[in-house]
Amino acid sequence: MKLLSVNVGKPRSVAHNGKRVRTGIFKSAVEGRVKVNELNLDGDKQADLRYHGGWSKAVYAYPHEHYDFWRATLPALDYPFGAFGENLSITGILEDEICIGDKLEIGSARFIVTEPRFPCYKLGIRFDLPEIVLSFYLSGRYGFYLAVEKQGEIEAGATIEIVHRDENRVSIGDIIRLKNDLSKDKDLINRALQVDALPEDLKRRLRGKLKKIE
């Protein structure tokens, strides 16, 4: 498990459907050590804090293994590191292999896995291709958000260590399937509701889902 690239970017104003919108989805790879702060990385910032950023979405990690899928699916697009708006381009950890509440150590920083990254229209802005949002949604290749448990420094090439496994064993992939109504596993929902690191808005959705299937 390895950190391939650290990617940052500040919000910018772009044209969208005849209006100007601000987005922080444009990220570029940086060299050298990067400071991990409580709510983001040095040189990085989220644009709309209603839906991005905050404790549970401080840093976004995306498995680089998925890039081969996108190159085959949409070969006309360009895919540099950070193409999907991720701060951390990683390898060796996929959505069904990492669980909410697991803790990762990279460099001198420590992170908590919190939730999947569900797609929004700004992904279409990033690629100038609105239909990629639906393709992303259907692919299940979402990546995941991290909270910062311990501030420190990270650098491309660093090893990623899983230093704690949450006892409830609810994977990022499990949450994607539950949120997208691809699973109605009541035991899984009940376990997910016990995970401290799972954000409250997702827990509310799961409680509502549980009432419907009971």
C-alpha positions, -999 to +999 in steps of 0.1 A: +000+000+000+015+032-012+009+069-016+016+076-053+009+114-054-002+143-032-025+167-050-038+201-040-057+230-054-074+262-044-111+269-054-116+287-087-145+302-105-156+284-137-185+288-162-213+263-158-247+264-176-244+302-181-234+309-145-202+311-125-196+285-099-167+279-075-150+246-072-120+231-056-120+199-078-090+209-099-060+194-082-023+192-092+004+169-080+031+185-057+065+174-048+081+172-014+066+171+020+031+184+025+017+195+059-015+177+069-037+201+088-069+194+108-093+201+079-071+199+048-036+199+033-013+228+029-021+244-005-056+229-006-091+242+001-127+231-004-151+255-021-185+246-008-184+236+028-220+225+028-211+194+008-173+192+009-147+196+036-152+196+074-140+170+098-152+139+079-141+151+045-108+167+052-088+146+027-100+126-003-082+094-013-087+076-047-073+042-057-051+046-087-061+011-098-093+027-111-075+049-136-071+019-159-109+014-159-114+051-168-088+051-195-106+021-211-141+036-206-134+071-216-101+070-235-103+105-250-099+121-216-066+130-198-059+114-165-030+130-146-027+124-108-055+142-091-078+139-121-108+130-099-102+157-074-084+134-050-058+147-026-042+113-023-036+090-053-031+057-036-025+021-046-032-012-027-065-002-010-098-007-027-133+002-015-142-033-004-109-037+014-111-007+038-137-001+064-152+030+080-133+037+112-101+021+100-070+042+107-042+048+082-007+061+090+011+079+062+043+097+070+039+113+104+001+118+099-027+095+109-061+094+092-096+079+099-116+064+071-151+081+072-172+077+041-173+072+003-171+102-020-204+103-038-202+121-072-216+156-079-220+177-110-186+193-105-169+161-116-185+169-150-170+204-149-136+189-142-136+168-173-159+191-194-181+161-197-214+161-178-221+124-185-191+113-165-211+119-133-235+091-141-206+068-153-188+075-120-220+068-100-227+035-118-190+024-116-189+021-078-153+034-080-158+063-056-127+064-034-131+076+002-128+105+025-105+107+055-106+126+087-073+138+103-067+122+136-031+133+139-015+162+120+019+157+104+036+156+070+032+133+040+051+128+008+046+109-025+062+075-023+053+070+014+041+036+026+005+035+039+000+014+070-034+003+084-028+008+121-063+001+134-093-020+121-128-010+132-145-039+149-178-035+130-161-043+096-183-021+074-165-014+042-166+017+020-181-006-006-208-017+018-218+020+024-219+026-014-242-003-019-265+007+010-267+043-001-274+033-037-301+008-027-281-021-040-283-038-005-310-042+021-289-061+046-304-053+080-275-067+099-251-046+079-271-015+085-272-021+122-234-026+123-229+006+103-250+025+128-225+014+155-195+029+137-184+061+154-166+074+124-196+072+100-210+107+097-245+114+111-261+124+078-254+089+065-266+073+097-299+092+093-303+078+058-296+043+071-321+046+099-347+056+074-338+027+052-340+003+081-376+015+089-387+009+054-374-027+053-386-037+087 
